[in-house]
Amino acid sequence: MLQTKRLKLRQFVENDKPTVIGLLKNPDFIAYSPTGAMTDSQAEHRFNQLIKAFDEEGIGKLAIIEKSSGNLIGYCGIESFDYKSQKVVELGYRLKLSARGNGYAFEAYKTILCLAKLGFEAREQGTFQGMPIQYFEKNI
């Protein structure tokens, strides 16, 4: 588990399932997703991906827990996906509507990774599934 002044960041556990499925079905939580709010079966599938990610991929999203309330308010981290026939990673987050505008996403990311320290460099901006994104690159 990682901690910031206001947040706890940890892997998902089975007890998170009702909260996470509720969030994934909520149009406000999923507002910046090209797919929109999920059905029950889609949300269940996504939750299972979140649970298994670290074991299967070695990377994944972490649950964001607000220390003051103890509530799970979203998630952040890195995940792999296929893009233009290549395996790439995305740095992404989702926060419930009431948690937005508090600097939580920045606080969480500042704690879990710093792109500059990892050697990533900003590249062009673009779109993915109709959403604006910033590309970063690291040559290995």
OpenMM code with the backbone's topology and positions (N, CA, C; nanometers):
from openmm import Vec3, app, unit

residues = "MET LEU GLN THR LYS ARG LEU LYS LEU ARG GLN PHE VAL GLU ASN ASP LYS PRO THR VAL ILE GLY LEU LEU LYS ASN PRO ASP PHE ILE ALA TYR SER PRO THR GLY ALA MET THR ASP SER GLN ALA GLU HIS ARG PHE ASN GLN LEU ILE LYS ALA PHE ASP GLU GLU GLY ILE GLY LYS LEU ALA ILE ILE GLU LYS SER SER GLY ASN LEU ILE GLY TYR CYS GLY ILE GLU SER PHE ASP TYR LYS SER GLN LYS VAL VAL GLU LEU GLY TYR ARG LEU LYS LEU SER ALA ARG GLY ASN GLY TYR ALA PHE GLU ALA TYR LYS THR ILE LEU CYS LEU ALA LYS LEU GLY PHE GLU ALA ARG GLU GLN GLY THR PHE GLN GLY MET PRO ILE GLN TYR PHE GLU LYS ASN ILE".split()
positions = [
    Vec3(0.0835, -0.1176, 0.0000),
    Vec3(0.0000, 0.0000, 0.0000),
    Vec3(0.0886, 0.1249, 0.0000),
    Vec3(0.0482, 0.2220, -0.0787),
    Vec3(0.1150, 0.3515, -0.0827),
    Vec3(0.0255, 0.4527, -0.0135),
    Vec3(0.0866, 0.5566, 0.0430),
    Vec3(0.0079, 0.6596, 0.1085),
    Vec3(0.0576, 0.7981, 0.0720),
    Vec3(-0.0368, 0.8902, 0.0661),
    Vec3(-0.0058, 1.0317, 0.0525),
    Vec3(-0.0635, 1.0990, 0.1770),
    Vec3(-0.0573, 1.2277, 0.1803),
    Vec3(-0.1128, 1.3004, 0.2945),
    Vec3(-0.2629, 1.2721, 0.3112),
    Vec3(-0.3340, 1.2616, 0.1975),
    Vec3(-0.4797, 1.2477, 0.2045),
    Vec3(-0.5344, 1.1163, 0.1513),
    Vec3(-0.4484, 1.0331, 0.0911),
    Vec3(-0.4965, 0.9147, 0.0207),
    Vec3(-0.4193, 0.7888, 0.0588),
    Vec3(-0.4873, 0.6746, 0.0444),
    Vec3(-0.4232, 0.5430, 0.0466),
    Vec3(-0.4434, 0.4834, -0.0915),
    Vec3(-0.3403, 0.4237, -0.1455),
    Vec3(-0.3450, 0.3595, -0.2769),
    Vec3(-0.3088, 0.2132, -0.2572),
    Vec3(-0.3989, 0.1245, -0.2990),
    Vec3(-0.3750, -0.0177, -0.2776),
    Vec3(-0.4376, -0.0985, -0.3895),
    Vec3(-0.3960, -0.2244, -0.3987),
    Vec3(-0.4573, -0.3138, -0.4956),
    Vec3(-0.6025, -0.3393, -0.4549),
    Vec3(-0.6828, -0.3709, -0.5543),
    Vec3(-0.8229, -0.4014, -0.5279),
    Vec3(-0.8358, -0.5347, -0.4563),
    Vec3(-0.9396, -0.5465, -0.3738),
    Vec3(-0.9728, -0.6701, -0.3034),
    Vec3(-1.1198, -0.7019, -0.3308),
    Vec3(-1.1578, -0.8264, -0.3077),
    Vec3(-1.2955, -0.8706, -0.3350),
    Vec3(-1.3998, -0.7843, -0.2643),
    Vec3(-1.3689, -0.7358, -0.1449),
    Vec3(-1.4649, -0.6525, -0.0715),
    Vec3(-1.4959, -0.5209, -0.1418),
    Vec3(-1.4130, -0.4823, -0.2371),
    Vec3(-1.4361, -0.3592, -0.3134),
    Vec3(-1.5430, -0.3772, -0.4210),
    Vec3(-1.5795, -0.5000, -0.4492),
    Vec3(-1.6641, -0.5304, -0.5644),
    Vec3(-1.7938, -0.4491, -0.5697),
    Vec3(-1.8766, -0.4447, -0.4653),
    Vec3(-2.0018, -0.3683, -0.4770),
    Vec3(-1.9783, -0.2197, -0.5066),
    Vec3(-1.8793, -0.1606, -0.4425),
    Vec3(-1.8494, -0.0187, -0.4637),
    Vec3(-1.8010, 0.0054, -0.6055),
    Vec3(-1.7067, -0.0755, -0.6503),
    Vec3(-1.6478, -0.0561, -0.7834),
    Vec3(-1.7517, -0.0803, -0.8926),
    Vec3(-1.8317, -0.1835, -0.8797),
    Vec3(-1.9346, -0.2093, -0.9805),
    Vec3(-2.0339, -0.0935, -0.9851),
    Vec3(-2.0710, -0.0409, -0.8689),
    Vec3(-2.1582, 0.0764, -0.8658),
    Vec3(-2.0971, 0.1960, -0.9358),
    Vec3(-1.9681, 0.2186, -0.9150),
    Vec3(-1.8995, 0.3292, -0.9810),
    Vec3(-1.8941, 0.3092, -1.1320),
    Vec3(-1.8602, 0.1889, -1.1744),
    Vec3(-1.8477, 0.1617, -1.3176),
    Vec3(-1.9806, 0.1747, -1.3920),
    Vec3(-2.0898, 0.1580, -1.3226),
    Vec3(-2.2226, 0.1727, -1.3827),
    Vec3(-2.2725, 0.3166, -1.3769),
    Vec3(-2.1993, 0.4028, -1.3068),
    Vec3(-2.2394, 0.5420, -1.2868),
    Vec3(-2.1895, 0.6298, -1.4021),
    Vec3(-2.2803, 0.6948, -1.4748),
    Vec3(-2.2381, 0.7784, -1.5895),
    Vec3(-2.1434, 0.8916, -1.5515),
    Vec3(-2.1553, 0.9478, -1.4305),
    Vec3(-2.0645, 1.0547, -1.3885),
    Vec3(-1.9226, 1.0022, -1.3677),
    Vec3(-1.9103, 0.8833, -1.3094),
    Vec3(-1.7783, 0.8249, -1.2840),
    Vec3(-1.7079, 0.7901, -1.4149),
    Vec3(-1.7838, 0.7433, -1.5097),
    Vec3(-1.7282, 0.6922, -1.6349),
    Vec3(-1.7394, 0.7962, -1.7468),
    Vec3(-1.7654, 0.9217, -1.7107),
    Vec3(-1.7921, 1.0291, -1.8079),
    Vec3(-1.6834, 1.0448, -1.9135),
    Vec3(-1.5596, 1.0205, -1.8794),
    Vec3(-1.4504, 1.0410, -1.9739),
    Vec3(-1.4065, 0.9125, -2.0424),
    Vec3(-1.4939, 0.8140, -2.0402),
    Vec3(-1.4671, 0.6882, -2.1083),
    Vec3(-1.5404, 0.6872, -2.2411),
    Vec3(-1.4744, 0.6433, -2.3464),
    Vec3(-1.5425, 0.6385, -2.4765),
    Vec3(-1.6557, 0.5362, -2.4791),
    Vec3(-1.6559, 0.4419, -2.3865),
    Vec3(-1.7604, 0.3393, -2.3854),
    Vec3(-1.8802, 0.3769, -2.2999),
    Vec3(-1.8670, 0.4737, -2.2098),
    Vec3(-1.9777, 0.5155, -2.1245),
    Vec3(-2.0010, 0.4197, -2.0089),
    Vec3(-2.1109, 0.4463, -1.9362),
    Vec3(-2.1461, 0.3643, -1.8199),
    Vec3(-2.1617, 0.2179, -1.8613),
    Vec3(-2.1247, 0.1295, -1.7729),
    Vec3(-2.1234, -0.0130, -1.8037),
    Vec3(-2.2507, -0.0825, -1.7566),
    Vec3(-2.2817, -0.1929, -1.8208),
    Vec3(-2.3890, -0.2813, -1.7765),
    Vec3(-2.3367, -0.3620, -1.6580),
    Vec3(-2.4258, -0.4378, -1.5945),
    Vec3(-2.3827, -0.5238, -1.4835),
    Vec3(-2.2716, -0.6193, -1.5260),
    Vec3(-2.2905, -0.6857, -1.6388),
    Vec3(-2.1904, -0.7844, -1.6816),
    Vec3(-2.0594, -0.7169, -1.7227),
    Vec3(-2.0663, -0.6013, -1.7874),
    Vec3(-1.9437, -0.5293, -1.8235),
    Vec3(-1.8688, -0.4839, -1.6982),
    Vec3(-1.9435, -0.4332, -1.6002),
    Vec3(-1.8815, -0.3862, -1.4763),
    Vec3(-1.8171, -0.5019, -1.4002),
    Vec3(-1.8838, -0.6146, -1.3980),
    Vec3(-1.8285, -0.7336, -1.3320),
    Vec3(-1.6994, -0.7776, -1.4018),
    Vec3(-1.6993, -0.7795, -1.5339),
    Vec3(-1.5807, -0.8154, -1.6113),
    Vec3(-1.4661, -0.7180, -1.5829),
    Vec3(-1.4956, -0.5885, -1.5820),
    Vec3(-1.3928, -0.4878, -1.5566),
    Vec3(-1.3369, -0.5020, -1.4158),
    Vec3(-1.4248, -0.5273, -1.3180),
    Vec3(-1.3767, -0.5465, -1.1813),
    Vec3(-1.2802, -0.6651, -1.1749),
    Vec3(-1.3147, -0.7735, -1.2420),
    Vec3(-1.2269, -0.8904, -1.2446),
    Vec3(-1.0920, -0.8570, -1.3078),
    Vec3(-1.0923, -0.7732, -1.4109),
    Vec3(-0.9657, -0.7293, -1.4709),
    Vec3(-0.8825, -0.6503, -1.3694),
    Vec3(-0.9488, -0.5618, -1.2952),
    Vec3(-0.8782, -0.4810, -1.1957),
    Vec3(-0.8164, -0.5687, -1.0869),
    Vec3(-0.8889, -0.6716, -1.0448),
    Vec3(-0.8405, -0.7636, -0.9410),
    Vec3(-0.7193, -0.8431, -0.9893),
    Vec3(-0.7233, -0.8905, -1.1137),
    Vec3(-0.6203, -0.9813, -1.1665),
    Vec3(-0.4999, -0.9113, -1.2283),
    Vec3(-0.5081, -0.7825, -1.2521),
    Vec3(-0.4084, -0.7116, -1.3331),
    Vec3(-0.2648, -0.7325, -1.2867),
    Vec3(-0.2365, -0.7136, -1.1610),
    Vec3(-0.0981, -0.7226, -1.1139),
    Vec3(-0.0431, -0.8641, -1.1266),
    Vec3(-0.1275, -0.9645, -1.0996),
    Vec3(-0.0827, -1.1026, -1.1135),
    Vec3(-0.0572, -1.1395, -1.2592),
    Vec3(-0.1433, -1.0923, -1.3486),
    Vec3(-0.1328, -1.1305, -1.4896),
    Vec3(-0.0384, -1.0429, -1.5707),
    Vec3(-0.0322, -0.9140, -1.5390),
    Vec3(0.0454, -0.8202, -1.6210),
    Vec3(0.1642, -0.7574, -1.5473),
    Vec3(0.1624, -0.7633, -1.4143),
    Vec3(0.2672, -0.6977, -1.3370),
    Vec3(0.2437, -0.5493, -1.3172),
    Vec3(0.1381, -0.4978, -1.3771),
    Vec3(0.0982, -0.3575, -1.3622),
    Vec3(-0.0542, -0.3544, -1.3510),
    Vec3(-0.1074, -0.2408, -1.3105),
    Vec3(-0.2522, -0.2288, -1.3023),
    Vec3(-0.2945, -0.1008, -1.2350),
    Vec3(-0.4219, -0.0928, -1.2097),
    Vec3(-0.4792, 0.0239, -1.1430),
    Vec3(-0.4881, -0.0039, -0.9937),
    Vec3(-0.4674, 0.0997, -0.9144),
    Vec3(-0.4779, 0.0918, -0.7698),
    Vec3(-0.6046, 0.1624, -0.7241),
    Vec3(-0.6683, 0.1065, -0.6224),
    Vec3(-0.7838, 0.1716, -0.5616),
    Vec3(-0.7361, 0.2968, -0.4897),
    Vec3(-0.8114, 0.4049, -0.5028),
    Vec3(-0.7820, 0.5293, -0.4309),
    Vec3(-0.8801, 0.5384, -0.3153),
    Vec3(-0.8267, 0.5412, -0.1934),
    Vec3(-0.9075, 0.5502, -0.0729),
    Vec3(-0.8828, 0.6867, -0.0090),
    Vec3(-0.9883, 0.7616, 0.0138),
    Vec3(-0.9780, 0.8910, 0.0807),
    Vec3(-0.9600, 0.8650, 0.2306),
    Vec3(-0.8484, 0.9109, 0.2868),
    Vec3(-0.8198, 0.8845, 0.4283),
    Vec3(-0.9261, 0.9429, 0.5215),
    Vec3(-0.9714, 1.0647, 0.4936),
    Vec3(-1.0640, 1.1311, 0.5849),
    Vec3(-1.1969, 1.0575, 0.5994),
    Vec3(-1.2425, 0.9927, 0.4917),
    Vec3(-1.3715, 0.9232, 0.4958),
    Vec3(-1.3578, 0.7713, 0.4968),
    Vec3(-1.2432, 0.7212, 0.4508),
    Vec3(-1.2253, 0.5770, 0.4358),
    Vec3(-1.2927, 0.5217, 0.3115),
    Vec3(-1.3475, 0.6091, 0.2274),
    Vec3(-1.4209, 0.5666, 0.1078),
    Vec3(-1.3294, 0.5437, -0.0113),
    Vec3(-1.3638, 0.4426, -0.0905),
    Vec3(-1.2991, 0.4198, -0.2187),
    Vec3(-1.3588, 0.5219, -0.3153),
    Vec3(-1.2748, 0.6102, -0.3675),
    Vec3(-1.3248, 0.7203, -0.4508),
    Vec3(-1.2841, 0.7083, -0.5973),
    Vec3(-1.2089, 0.6033, -0.6313),
    Vec3(-1.1693, 0.5857, -0.7705),
    Vec3(-1.0497, 0.4953, -0.7827),
    Vec3(-0.9807, 0.5080, -0.8956),
    Vec3(-0.8606, 0.4291, -0.9176),
    Vec3(-0.7655, 0.5038, -1.0097),
    Vec3(-0.6381, 0.4615, -1.0055),
    Vec3(-0.5366, 0.5205, -1.0922),
    Vec3(-0.4237, 0.4208, -1.1099),
    Vec3(-0.3480, 0.4383, -1.2143),
    Vec3(-0.2335, 0.3518, -1.2374),
    Vec3(-0.2078, 0.3334, -1.3851),
    Vec3(-0.1349, 0.2274, -1.4172),
    Vec3(-0.1016, 0.1990, -1.5562),
    Vec3(-0.1546, 0.0616, -1.5942),
    Vec3(-0.1979, 0.0520, -1.7182),
    Vec3(-0.2490, -0.0737, -1.7730),
    Vec3(-0.2014, -0.0882, -1.9149),
    Vec3(-0.1885, -0.2119, -1.9585),
    Vec3(-0.1507, -0.2357, -2.0974),
    Vec3(-0.2754, -0.2592, -2.1815),
    Vec3(-0.2641, -0.2278, -2.3084),
    Vec3(-0.3705, -0.2537, -2.4045),
    Vec3(-0.3089, -0.2562, -2.5435),
    Vec3(-0.3844, -0.3065, -2.6395),
    Vec3(-0.3371, -0.3123, -2.7778),
    Vec3(-0.3748, -0.1842, -2.8507),
    Vec3(-0.2773, -0.1241, -2.9165),
    Vec3(-0.2983, -0.0020, -2.9925),
    Vec3(-0.2188, -0.0135, -3.1214),
    Vec3(-0.2875, -0.0056, -3.2338),
    Vec3(-0.2225, -0.0184, -3.3646),
    Vec3(-0.1355, -0.1434, -3.3715),
    Vec3(-0.1916, -0.2533, -3.3262),
    Vec3(-0.1268, -0.3850, -3.3285),
    Vec3(-0.0028, -0.3944, -3.2407),
    Vec3(0.0114, -0.3051, -3.1438),
    Vec3(0.1239, -0.3105, -3.0503),
    Vec3(0.0710, -0.3059, -2.9080),
    Vec3(0.1422, -0.3710, -2.8177),
    Vec3(0.1101, -0.3660, -2.6755),
    Vec3(0.1705, -0.2373, -2.6197),
    Vec3(0.0868, -0.1507, -2.5644),
    Vec3(0.1313, -0.0241, -2.5064),
    Vec3(0.0705, -0.0121, -2.3671),
    Vec3(0.1132, 0.0878, -2.2918),
    Vec3(0.0550, 0.1119, -2.1596),
    Vec3(-0.0077, 0.2499, -2.1556),
    Vec3(-0.1108, 0.2623, -2.0739),
    Vec3(-0.1750, 0.3910, -2.0520),
    Vec3(-0.1634, 0.4278, -1.9055),
    Vec3(-0.1516, 0.5533, -1.8802),
    Vec3(-0.1546, 0.6092, -1.7467),
    Vec3(-0.2928, 0.6714, -1.7337),
    Vec3(-0.3763, 0.6194, -1.6467),
    Vec3(-0.5126, 0.6679, -1.6409),
    Vec3(-0.5686, 0.6670, -1.5001),
    Vec3(-0.6786, 0.7378, -1.4846),
    Vec3(-0.7468, 0.7419, -1.3555),
    Vec3(-0.8950, 0.7680, -1.3767),
    Vec3(-0.9711, 0.7383, -1.2746),
    Vec3(-1.1123, 0.7720, -1.2667),
    Vec3(-1.1410, 0.8100, -1.1225),
    Vec3(-1.2158, 0.9167, -1.1054),
    Vec3(-1.2579, 0.9601, -0.9716),
    Vec3(-1.4084, 0.9826, -0.9713),
    Vec3(-1.4710, 0.9505, -0.8588),
    Vec3(-1.6127, 0.9807, -0.8488),
    Vec3(-1.6295, 1.1325, -0.8517),
    Vec3(-1.7424, 1.1767, -0.8979),
    Vec3(-1.7679, 1.3182, -0.9212),
    Vec3(-1.7389, 1.4043, -0.7981),
    Vec3(-1.7813, 1.3596, -0.6811),
    Vec3(-1.7623, 1.4386, -0.5595),
    Vec3(-1.6157, 1.4523, -0.5183),
    Vec3(-1.5273, 1.3695, -0.5734),
    Vec3(-1.3850, 1.3749, -0.5387),
    Vec3(-1.3027, 1.4571, -0.6375),
    Vec3(-1.3644, 1.4986, -0.7470),
    Vec3(-1.2912, 1.5750, -0.8483),
    Vec3(-1.2678, 1.7191, -0.8032),
    Vec3(-1.1597, 1.7755, -0.8559),
    Vec3(-1.1284, 1.9150, -0.8266),
    Vec3(-1.0532, 1.9351, -0.6960),
    Vec3(-1.0098, 1.8270, -0.6330),
    Vec3(-0.9369, 1.8356, -0.5064),
    Vec3(-0.7880, 1.8081, -0.5205),
    Vec3(-0.7424, 1.7818, -0.6428),
    Vec3(-0.6024, 1.7511, -0.6654),
    Vec3(-0.5659, 1.6071, -0.6325),
    Vec3(-0.6658, 1.5203, -0.6140),
    Vec3(-0.6389, 1.3809, -0.5783),
    Vec3(-0.5642, 1.3053, -0.6888),
    Vec3(-0.6025, 1.3264, -0.8132),
    Vec3(-0.5364, 1.2543, -0.9227),
    Vec3(-0.3876, 1.2904, -0.9260),
    Vec3(-0.3567, 1.4171, -0.9166),
    Vec3(-0.2163, 1.4601, -0.9170),
    Vec3(-0.1427, 1.4033, -0.7955),
    Vec3(-0.2053, 1.4092, -0.6808),
    Vec3(-0.1437, 1.3578, -0.5580),
    Vec3(-0.1136, 1.2082, -0.5695),
    Vec3(-0.2089, 1.1345, -0.6243),
    Vec3(-0.1901, 0.9900, -0.6404),
    Vec3(-0.0779, 0.9615, -0.7394),
    Vec3(-0.0803, 1.0275, -0.8549),
    Vec3(0.0224, 1.0017, -0.9561),
    Vec3(0.1595, 1.0453, -0.9129),
    Vec3(0.1664, 1.1532, -0.8406),
    Vec3(0.2955, 1.2000, -0.7907),
    Vec3(0.3582, 1.0926, -0.7020),
    Vec3(0.2731, 1.0183, -0.6337),
    Vec3(0.3202, 0.9143, -0.5433),
    Vec3(0.3559, 0.7860, -0.6171),
    Vec3(0.2736, 0.7427, -0.7131),
    Vec3(0.2997, 0.6127, -0.7754),
    Vec3(0.4030, 0.6171, -0.8872),
    Vec3(0.4148, 0.7291, -0.9535),
    Vec3(0.5214, 0.7384, -1.0524),
    Vec3(0.5452, 0.8809, -1.0960),
    Vec3(0.6669, 0.9029, -1.1369),
    Vec3(0.7055, 1.0321, -1.1922),
    Vec3(0.7623, 1.0033, -1.3307),
    Vec3(0.6907, 1.0472, -1.4357),
    Vec3(0.7336, 1.0142, -1.5724),
    Vec3(0.8760, 1.0556, -1.6030),
    Vec3(0.9146, 1.1733, -1.5580),
    Vec3(1.0495, 1.2218, -1.5861),
    Vec3(1.1546, 1.1304, -1.5216),
    Vec3(1.1305, 1.0871, -1.3995),
    Vec3(1.2264, 1.0001, -1.3308),
    Vec3(1.2353, 0.8632, -1.3971),
    Vec3(1.1282, 0.8210, -1.4594),
    Vec3(1.1300, 0.6917, -1.5264),
    Vec3(1.1849, 0.7008, -1.6681),
    Vec3(1.2177, 0.8215, -1.7137),
    Vec3(1.2782, 0.8375, -1.8442),
    Vec3(1.1801, 0.8549, -1.9585),
    Vec3(1.0530, 0.8776, -1.9298),
    Vec3(0.9548, 0.9010, -2.0353),
    Vec3(0.9624, 1.0459, -2.0820),
    Vec3(0.9407, 1.0650, -2.2107),
    Vec3(0.9389, 1.1995, -2.2671),
    Vec3(0.8050, 1.2224, -2.3358),
    Vec3(0.7514, 1.3419, -2.3174),
    Vec3(0.6245, 1.3764, -2.3814),
    Vec3(0.6428, 1.3804, -2.5326),
    Vec3(0.5478, 1.3258, -2.6036),
    Vec3(0.5447, 1.3281, -2.7495),
    Vec3(0.4187, 1.4018, -2.7922),
    Vec3(0.3665, 1.3658, -2.9073),
    Vec3(0.2500, 1.4371, -2.9606),
    Vec3(0.1242, 1.4086, -2.8790),
    Vec3(0.0273, 1.4974, -2.8962),
    Vec3(-0.1055, 1.4750, -2.8411),
    Vec3(-0.1899, 1.4146, -2.9514),
    Vec3(-0.2916, 1.3431, -2.9140),
    Vec3(-0.3759, 1.2798, -3.0136),
    Vec3(-0.5080, 1.2388, -2.9545),
    Vec3(-0.5724, 1.1454, -3.0181),
    Vec3(-0.6985, 1.0931, -2.9679),
    Vec3(-0.6931, 0.9406, -2.9697),
    Vec3(-0.7633, 0.8809, -2.8781),
    Vec3(-0.7803, 0.7366, -2.8731),
    Vec3(-0.9258, 0.7110, -2.8400),
    Vec3(-0.9939, 0.6388, -2.9243),
    Vec3(-1.1362, 0.6113, -2.9091),
    Vec3(-1.2153, 0.7408, -2.8872),
    Vec3(-1.1749, 0.8444, -2.9609),
    Vec3(-1.2450, 0.9719, -2.9559),
    Vec3(-1.2130, 1.0590, -2.8362),
    Vec3(-1.1165, 1.0193, -2.7538),
    Vec3(-1.0807, 1.0950, -2.6344),
    Vec3(-0.9428, 1.1568, -2.6528),
    Vec3(-0.9210, 1.2826, -2.6066),
    Vec3(-0.7883, 1.3440, -2.6185),
    Vec3(-0.6892, 1.2762, -2.5247),
    Vec3(-0.5674, 1.2538, -2.5735),
    Vec3(-0.4628, 1.1925, -2.4920),
    Vec3(-0.3285, 1.2582, -2.5199),
    Vec3(-0.2367, 1.2411, -2.4274),
    Vec3(-0.0988, 1.2854, -2.4412),
    Vec3(-0.0139, 1.1604, -2.4533),
    Vec3(0.0673, 1.1497, -2.5573),
    Vec3(0.1566, 1.0357, -2.5747),
    Vec3(0.2885, 1.0638, -2.5070),
    Vec3(0.3427, 0.9614, -2.4401),
    Vec3(0.4762, 0.9642, -2.3835),
    Vec3(0.5510, 0.8458, -2.4416),
    Vec3(0.6813, 0.8542, -2.4429),
    Vec3(0.7607, 0.7469, -2.5016),
    Vec3(0.8876, 0.7275, -2.4211),
    Vec3(0.9286, 0.6027, -2.4145),
    Vec3(1.0574, 0.5690, -2.3544),
    Vec3(1.1205, 0.4624, -2.4418),
    Vec3(1.2401, 0.4870, -2.4900),
    Vec3(1.3119, 0.3878, -2.5683),
    Vec3(1.3949, 0.3022, -2.4734),
    Vec3(1.3802, 0.1727, -2.4909),
    Vec3(1.4516, 0.0802, -2.4023),
    Vec3(1.5593, 0.0096, -2.4813),
] * unit.nanometer
topology = app.Topology()
chain = topology.addChain("A")
for resn in residues:
    res = topology.addResidue(resn, chain)
    for name in ("N", "CA", "C"):
        topology.addAtom(name, app.Element.getBySymbol(name[0]), res)
